[in-house]
Amino acid sequence: MRLAPIAAAALGLALALPACGTGAPAPEATGEITFWDTSDATTEAPAVRRLIDEFNAAHPDYTVHYENVPFADAQDTFKTAAQSGDGAPDVLRADVGWVAELAALGYLAPLDGTPALEDPDDFLPTPYSSTRYEGATYAVPQVTDALGLLYNTELLAEAGHTEPPATMADLKRAALDVGERTDADGLYLNAADGFFLLPHYYAHGGDLLDTEAQRITVNDGAGVAALEEVLDLIESGAAARPALTDTYATMQTAFKEGDVAMIFNGPWAMGDLRAGSAFAEDPANLGVAPVPAGPGGQGSPTGGHDYAVYAGSGEAEAAHAFIRFMASADTQAALSEELGLLPTRASVYEREEVASHPTVRDFAPVVETARPGVWIPEGGTLFEPFTKQLPAAVSGSATAQEALDGVAADYRAALGWD
């Protein structure tokens, strides 16, 4: 793994941070911290702010200053601030794919043995895996998610299917039946996005990388079979031919308007979908199932967010207390009950007020099939090469092998692996 740039950046950070062990006096802690929340400013942020008000009221020795930072900008903004030693928040809501990189850069403080990491055995193993890097814990799981098979029950029933497809072969058959017996397409695939390709990889027993062996596997036999499966679904007519620009938005619109019977998507999409004409009058028409299995297995990619502490924060005590509160079972239950966020603590799923929420109820079985991501510092960039290479395969100007060989070449350049 080529980590020289990361090591250099970490050295720059070390020089920029306060010199606690070189005779320079450490700044006196004030109990005031800044929290960068990267959640949606309209739907989730108001609930988070109410919880922060509760924390501040219950902890007079601490004060949390809230800032909502757009998710798309947060990672680079945090890295810039951390490298300069000026302006980074004490606590960051980080995407699960950011933690390994930020830890490798030296920008995150380890949390093992601190109050922030309360009752770690209660966390679901898959989301908890995103917080670990080189044997240490650098974050605490906030929320998890995974791709499921979303389906229009009425369209499937009209096509003669009373249950969602359980295998990839069943998926093709059901989609073809919808196309033949209804006015809708059977399936719409976000075929230019590598994250949405992962259920097919897992179905064939594959993955993007073998991190233990430091080997690139994205273009091996299982990977090629996965992409060929996607191309066959399109070429056979089981799946609609996807737009190669704004693919996700086109997929969403087609599904919520009843023009397609099945898609792969996650819990973040449920609010938008339930407002669509196909589901607004009958929410039960929107079904959710685990992604179909294949000859090599079954699995869904893991998403979500974690709480992390900036390594240069002088307010560790307040930051740990705040994360302990925000990651507690009670707080997770409150957010799940109000917003339908999927908890990262196993015990929270046992609470009736959480288990009865439609999104939690529908996606709990999906989360059980979730696979850990590739938690390496370069993990956040692994899907970019797919965006370049997959359109050629979908349009027919490249084979599945050629497209994935292109992805593998980009991986070799970034990782230095074989």
C-alpha positions as CSV (number, residue, x, y, z in Angstrom):
1,M,0.0,0.0,0.0
2,R,1.5,3.4,-1.0
3,L,1.0,5.6,2.0
4,A,3.9,8.0,1.7
5,P,1.6,11.0,1.0
6,I,-0.5,10.1,4.0
7,A,2.6,9.8,6.2
8,A,3.9,13.2,5.1
9,A,0.5,14.8,5.8
10,A,0.5,13.3,9.2
11,L,4.0,14.7,9.9
12,G,2.7,18.1,8.9
13,L,-0.1,17.8,11.3
14,A,2.2,16.8,14.1
15,L,4.2,19.9,13.5
16,A,1.1,22.1,13.4
17,L,-0.6,20.8,16.6
18,P,0.2,22.2,20.1
19,A,3.4,20.8,21.4
20,C,2.2,19.2,24.6
21,G,5.4,17.3,25.4
22,T,8.0,19.9,24.4
23,G,7.7,22.3,27.3
24,A,5.0,24.4,25.7
25,P,2.0,24.7,28.1
26,A,-1.1,22.9,27.0
27,P,-4.1,25.2,26.6
28,E,-6.6,25.0,29.5
29,A,-9.7,23.0,28.7
30,T,-12.9,25.1,28.6
31,G,-15.5,22.3,28.2
32,E,-16.6,23.9,24.9
33,I,-16.5,21.9,21.8
34,T,-17.6,22.3,18.2
35,F,-19.5,19.5,16.4
36,W,-19.7,19.3,12.6
37,D,-22.9,17.5,11.7
38,T,-22.9,16.3,8.1
39,S,-26.5,15.1,8.1
40,D,-29.2,16.5,5.9
41,A,-29.9,20.1,7.1
42,T,-33.7,19.8,6.5
43,T,-34.7,16.3,7.6
44,E,-32.2,15.2,10.2
45,A,-30.4,18.3,11.6
46,P,-33.4,19.6,13.6
47,A,-33.6,16.4,15.6
48,V,-29.9,16.4,16.2
49,R,-30.0,20.0,17.4
50,R,-32.7,19.2,19.9
51,L,-30.5,16.4,21.2
52,I,-27.6,18.8,21.6
53,D,-29.8,21.2,23.5
54,E,-30.7,18.3,25.8
55,F,-27.0,17.4,26.3
56,N,-26.1,21.0,27.0
57,A,-28.9,21.3,29.6
58,A,-27.9,18.1,31.3
59,H,-24.2,18.8,31.3
60,P,-23.6,22.3,32.6
61,D,-19.8,21.9,32.6
62,Y,-19.8,21.3,28.8
63,T,-21.1,23.3,25.8
64,V,-21.5,21.9,22.3
65,H,-21.5,24.4,19.5
66,Y,-23.4,23.0,16.5
67,E,-22.4,23.5,12.8
68,N,-24.1,21.8,9.9
69,V,-21.5,21.2,7.2
70,P,-22.6,20.0,3.7
71,F,-21.7,16.3,3.4
72,A,-20.2,16.7,0.0
73,D,-17.6,19.3,1.3
74,A,-17.0,18.0,4.8
75,Q,-14.2,15.5,4.2
76,D,-11.9,17.8,2.3
77,T,-12.8,20.8,4.6
78,F,-11.9,18.7,7.6
79,K,-8.6,17.5,6.1
80,T,-7.6,21.1,5.2
81,A,-8.4,22.4,8.7
82,A,-6.7,19.4,10.4
83,Q,-3.6,19.7,8.3
84,S,-3.3,23.4,9.1
85,G,-4.1,22.9,12.8
86,D,-6.7,25.6,12.6
87,G,-10.5,25.4,12.4
88,A,-11.1,21.7,12.7
89,P,-14.1,20.7,14.9
90,D,-13.6,18.7,18.1
91,V,-16.1,16.1,16.9
92,L,-16.9,15.1,13.3
93,R,-19.8,13.0,11.9
94,A,-17.7,11.1,9.4
95,D,-18.8,8.8,6.7
96,V,-17.8,5.2,7.4
97,G,-15.5,5.3,4.4
98,W,-13.5,8.3,5.7
99,V,-12.3,6.9,9.1
100,A,-9.4,4.8,7.9
101,E,-7.9,7.6,5.8
102,L,-8.3,10.3,8.5
103,A,-6.8,7.9,11.1
104,A,-3.9,7.1,8.8
105,L,-3.3,10.8,8.3
106,G,-3.1,11.3,12.1
107,Y,-6.1,13.5,12.2
108,L,-8.2,11.3,14.6
109,A,-7.7,10.5,18.2
110,P,-7.9,6.8,19.3
111,L,-10.9,6.2,21.5
112,D,-10.1,2.8,23.1
113,G,-10.5,3.0,26.9
114,T,-12.3,6.4,26.8
115,P,-15.9,7.1,27.9
116,A,-16.8,7.7,24.3
117,L,-16.6,4.0,23.6
118,E,-19.3,2.8,26.0
119,D,-20.5,-0.8,25.8
120,P,-18.7,-1.6,22.5
121,D,-20.0,-5.2,22.5
122,D,-23.5,-3.8,21.9
123,F,-22.5,-2.4,18.5
124,L,-23.4,-4.5,15.4
125,P,-20.1,-6.0,14.1
126,T,-20.3,-4.7,10.6
127,P,-20.8,-1.0,11.3
128,Y,-18.3,-1.3,14.2
129,S,-15.7,-2.6,11.8
130,S,-15.7,0.8,10.1
131,T,-14.3,2.4,13.2
132,R,-11.1,0.3,13.4
133,Y,-7.8,1.0,11.8
134,E,-4.5,-0.9,12.5
135,G,-5.8,-2.4,15.7
136,A,-7.2,0.8,17.3
137,T,-10.7,2.3,17.4
138,Y,-10.9,5.8,16.0
139,A,-14.7,6.4,15.9
140,V,-18.0,5.3,17.3
141,P,-20.8,4.1,15.1
142,Q,-23.7,6.5,14.7
143,V,-26.0,5.1,12.0
144,T,-25.8,2.2,9.5
145,D,-27.4,1.4,6.2
146,A,-27.3,-1.0,3.4
147,L,-28.8,-1.6,-0.1
148,G,-32.0,-3.6,-0.3
149,L,-34.3,-4.8,-3.1
150,L,-37.1,-2.3,-3.2
151,Y,-40.2,-3.5,-5.1
152,N,-43.7,-2.5,-6.1
153,T,-45.9,-5.2,-4.7
154,E,-48.8,-4.5,-7.1
155,L,-46.7,-4.7,-10.2
156,L,-45.1,-7.9,-9.0
157,A,-48.5,-9.4,-8.2
158,E,-49.8,-8.4,-11.6
159,A,-46.9,-10.2,-13.1
160,G,-47.7,-13.4,-11.1
161,H,-45.2,-13.0,-8.2
162,T,-46.5,-12.8,-4.6
163,E,-43.0,-12.8,-3.1
164,P,-39.9,-10.7,-3.9
165,P,-37.2,-12.6,-5.8
166,A,-34.7,-14.3,-3.4
167,T,-32.0,-15.1,-6.0
168,M,-30.5,-13.3,-8.9
169,A,-32.0,-15.9,-11.3
170,D,-35.4,-15.2,-9.7
171,L,-34.8,-11.5,-10.1
172,K,-34.3,-11.8,-13.9
173,R,-37.4,-14.0,-14.2
174,A,-39.6,-11.7,-12.2
175,A,-38.3,-8.7,-14.1
176,L,-39.0,-10.3,-17.4
177,D,-42.5,-11.2,-16.3
178,V,-43.3,-7.6,-15.3
179,G,-42.1,-6.4,-18.7
180,E,-44.3,-8.9,-20.5
181,R,-47.4,-8.7,-18.4
182,T,-47.6,-5.0,-17.2
183,D,-47.0,-1.6,-18.7
184,A,-43.9,-1.1,-16.5
185,D,-40.2,-2.2,-16.8
186,G,-39.2,-4.9,-14.4
187,L,-36.0,-3.5,-13.0
188,Y,-33.8,-0.4,-13.1
189,L,-30.1,-0.7,-12.2
190,N,-27.8,2.2,-11.2
191,A,-25.4,0.5,-13.5
192,A,-22.6,3.1,-13.6
193,D,-22.1,3.2,-9.8
194,G,-19.7,0.7,-8.3
195,F,-21.4,0.8,-4.9
196,F,-24.6,-0.5,-6.5
197,L,-22.6,-3.2,-8.3
198,L,-21.5,-4.8,-5.0
199,P,-24.6,-7.0,-4.4
200,H,-23.7,-8.7,-7.7
201,Y,-20.1,-9.1,-6.6
202,Y,-21.1,-10.7,-3.3
203,A,-23.6,-12.9,-5.1
204,H,-20.7,-14.4,-7.1
205,G,-18.4,-14.7,-4.1
206,G,-16.3,-11.7,-5.1
207,D,-15.0,-8.4,-3.8
208,L,-13.0,-5.4,-5.0
209,L,-9.9,-6.2,-3.0
210,D,-8.3,-8.9,-0.9
211,T,-6.8,-6.5,1.8
212,E,-5.1,-9.3,3.8
213,A,-3.1,-10.5,0.7
214,Q,-2.9,-6.9,-0.7
215,R,-4.3,-8.2,-4.0
216,I,-6.6,-6.6,-6.5
217,T,-9.6,-8.8,-7.2
218,V,-12.0,-6.3,-8.9
219,N,-11.4,-7.9,-12.3
220,D,-11.1,-11.5,-11.4
221,G,-13.6,-14.2,-12.5
222,A,-16.2,-13.3,-9.8
223,G,-16.0,-9.7,-10.7
224,V,-16.4,-10.3,-14.4
225,A,-19.4,-12.6,-13.7
226,A,-21.0,-9.9,-11.6
227,L,-20.7,-7.2,-14.3
228,E,-21.8,-9.7,-17.0
229,E,-24.9,-10.4,-14.9
230,V,-25.7,-6.7,-14.9
231,L,-25.2,-6.4,-18.6
232,D,-27.3,-9.5,-19.3
233,L,-30.2,-8.1,-17.2
234,I,-30.1,-5.0,-19.4
235,E,-29.5,-6.7,-22.8
236,S,-32.3,-9.3,-22.1
237,G,-34.8,-6.6,-21.4
238,A,-35.2,-7.6,-17.7
239,A,-33.8,-4.2,-16.8
240,A,-34.5,-1.0,-18.5
241,R,-31.5,0.4,-20.4
242,P,-30.2,3.0,-17.9
243,A,-29.4,6.6,-18.6
244,L,-25.7,7.1,-18.3
245,T,-26.1,10.6,-16.8
246,D,-28.2,11.3,-13.7
247,T,-28.7,7.6,-13.4
248,Y,-29.7,7.5,-9.8
249,A,-32.2,10.3,-10.1
250,T,-33.7,8.7,-13.2
251,M,-34.0,5.4,-11.3
252,Q,-35.7,7.0,-8.4
253,T,-38.2,8.9,-10.5
254,A,-39.1,5.8,-12.5
255,F,-39.7,3.7,-9.4
256,K,-41.7,6.2,-7.4
257,E,-44.0,6.9,-10.4
258,G,-44.7,3.2,-11.0
259,D,-42.8,3.0,-14.2
260,V,-40.5,0.2,-12.9
261,A,-41.2,-2.6,-10.5
262,M,-37.8,-3.1,-8.7
263,I,-34.6,-1.2,-7.8
264,F,-31.7,-1.5,-5.4
265,N,-31.6,1.3,-2.9
266,G,-31.2,2.2,0.8
267,P,-33.1,3.6,3.7
268,W,-32.1,7.1,2.9
269,A,-34.4,7.0,-0.2
270,M,-37.5,5.9,1.6
271,G,-39.0,9.3,2.4
272,D,-38.7,10.4,-1.2
273,L,-40.1,7.2,-2.5
274,R,-43.1,7.1,-0.1
275,A,-44.1,10.5,-1.5
276,G,-44.2,9.2,-5.0
277,S,-47.5,8.5,-6.9
278,A,-46.9,4.8,-6.7
279,F,-46.8,4.7,-2.9
280,A,-48.4,7.9,-1.5
281,E,-51.9,6.5,-1.2
282,D,-50.8,3.0,-0.2
283,P,-47.5,2.9,1.6
284,A,-47.7,-0.9,1.9
285,N,-47.2,-1.1,-1.9
286,L,-43.5,-0.3,-1.3
287,G,-41.8,-3.5,-0.3
288,V,-38.3,-4.1,0.9
289,A,-36.3,-7.3,0.9
290,P,-32.6,-8.3,1.2
291,V,-30.7,-8.2,-2.1
292,P,-31.0,-11.5,-4.0
293,A,-28.4,-14.3,-3.5
294,G,-26.3,-15.8,-6.2
295,P,-24.2,-18.9,-6.7
296,G,-21.4,-17.6,-4.6
297,G,-23.3,-16.0,-1.7
298,Q,-25.4,-12.9,-0.7
299,G,-24.6,-9.5,0.7
300,S,-25.2,-5.8,0.7
301,P,-22.6,-3.0,0.9
302,T,-22.4,-1.2,4.3
303,G,-22.9,2.6,4.5
304,G,-23.5,4.9,7.4
305,H,-21.7,7.4,9.7
306,D,-19.5,7.4,12.8
307,Y,-18.5,10.0,15.4
308,A,-14.8,10.8,15.5
309,V,-12.6,13.1,17.7
310,Y,-10.1,15.4,16.1
311,A,-6.6,14.5,17.2
312,G,-5.7,18.2,17.9
313,S,-8.7,18.9,20.1
314,G,-7.8,20.1,23.6
315,E,-11.3,19.2,24.8
316,A,-11.1,15.4,25.0
317,E,-13.2,15.1,28.1
318,A,-16.1,17.1,26.7
319,A,-15.8,15.4,23.3
320,H,-15.9,11.9,24.9
321,A,-18.9,12.8,27.0
322,F,-20.8,14.2,24.0
323,I,-20.1,11.1,21.9
324,R,-21.1,8.8,24.7
325,F,-24.4,10.6,24.9
326,M,-25.0,10.7,21.1
327,A,-24.1,7.0,20.6
328,S,-26.1,5.8,23.6
329,A,-29.0,3.4,23.2
330,D,-31.5,6.1,24.3
331,T,-30.3,8.6,21.8
332,Q,-30.1,6.1,19.0
333,A,-33.7,5.0,19.8
334,A,-34.9,8.6,19.8
335,L,-33.4,9.2,16.3
336,S,-34.7,5.9,15.0
337,E,-38.2,6.5,16.3
338,E,-38.4,10.0,14.8
339,L,-36.4,9.7,11.6
340,G,-36.2,5.9,10.9
341,L,-32.4,5.9,11.1
342,L,-31.0,2.4,11.4
343,P,-29.3,1.9,14.9
344,T,-25.8,0.6,15.2
345,R,-26.6,-0.9,18.7
346,A,-28.2,-4.4,18.7
347,S,-30.2,-3.6,21.8
348,V,-32.0,-0.7,20.2
349,Y,-33.7,-3.0,17.6
350,E,-35.4,-4.7,20.6
351,R,-37.3,-1.6,21.6
352,E,-40.9,-1.6,20.3
353,E,-40.9,2.0,19.4
354,V,-37.9,1.4,17.2
355,A,-38.8,-2.0,15.7
356,S,-42.3,-0.7,14.7
357,H,-40.9,2.2,12.6
358,P,-41.6,1.2,8.9
359,T,-38.0,1.9,7.7
360,V,-36.4,0.1,10.6
361,R,-38.8,-2.8,10.4
362,D,-38.2,-3.2,6.6
363,F,-34.4,-2.7,6.6
364,A,-33.5,-4.7,9.8
365,P,-33.3,-8.0,7.7
366,V,-31.3,-6.1,5.0
367,V,-28.7,-5.0,7.6
368,E,-28.2,-8.6,8.6
369,T,-26.9,-9.3,5.1
370,A,-24.5,-6.3,5.1
371,R,-20.8,-6.9,4.4
372,P,-18.0,-4.8,5.9
373,G,-16.5,-2.3,3.5
374,V,-12.9,-2.1,2.4
375,W,-11.6,-0.1,5.4
376,I,-8.3,1.1,4.1
377,P,-7.2,4.7,3.7
378,E,-7.9,4.7,0.0
379,G,-11.3,3.1,0.5
380,G,-13.2,6.4,-0.2
381,T,-11.8,6.5,-3.7
382,L,-12.5,2.9,-4.8
383,F,-15.7,3.7,-6.6
384,E,-14.4,6.6,-8.7
385,P,-12.8,4.3,-11.4
386,F,-16.2,2.6,-11.9
387,T,-17.8,5.9,-12.9
388,K,-15.2,6.2,-15.7
389,Q,-15.2,2.6,-16.9
390,L,-18.8,1.2,-16.5
391,P,-20.5,3.4,-19.1
392,A,-18.4,1.9,-21.8
393,A,-19.5,-1.6,-20.8
394,V,-23.2,-0.6,-20.5
395,S,-23.1,1.1,-23.9
396,G,-21.5,-2.0,-25.5
397,S,-18.2,-0.3,-26.4
398,A,-16.2,-2.4,-23.9
399,T,-16.6,-5.9,-22.5
400,A,-17.0,-6.6,-18.8
401,Q,-13.4,-7.8,-18.6
402,E,-12.1,-4.7,-20.4
403,A,-14.0,-2.3,-18.2
404,L,-12.9,-4.0,-15.0
405,D,-9.3,-4.2,-16.2
406,G,-9.5,-0.4,-16.5
407,V,-10.7,-0.2,-12.9
408,A,-7.9,-2.6,-11.8
409,A,-5.3,-0.4,-13.5
410,D,-6.5,2.6,-11.5
411,Y,-6.3,0.6,-8.3
412,R,-2.7,-0.5,-9.1
413,A,-1.8,3.2,-9.6
414,A,-3.4,4.2,-6.3
415,L,-2.4,1.3,-4.1
416,G,0.8,-0.1,-5.6
417,W,-0.7,-3.6,-5.3
418,D,-0.7,-6.5,-7.9
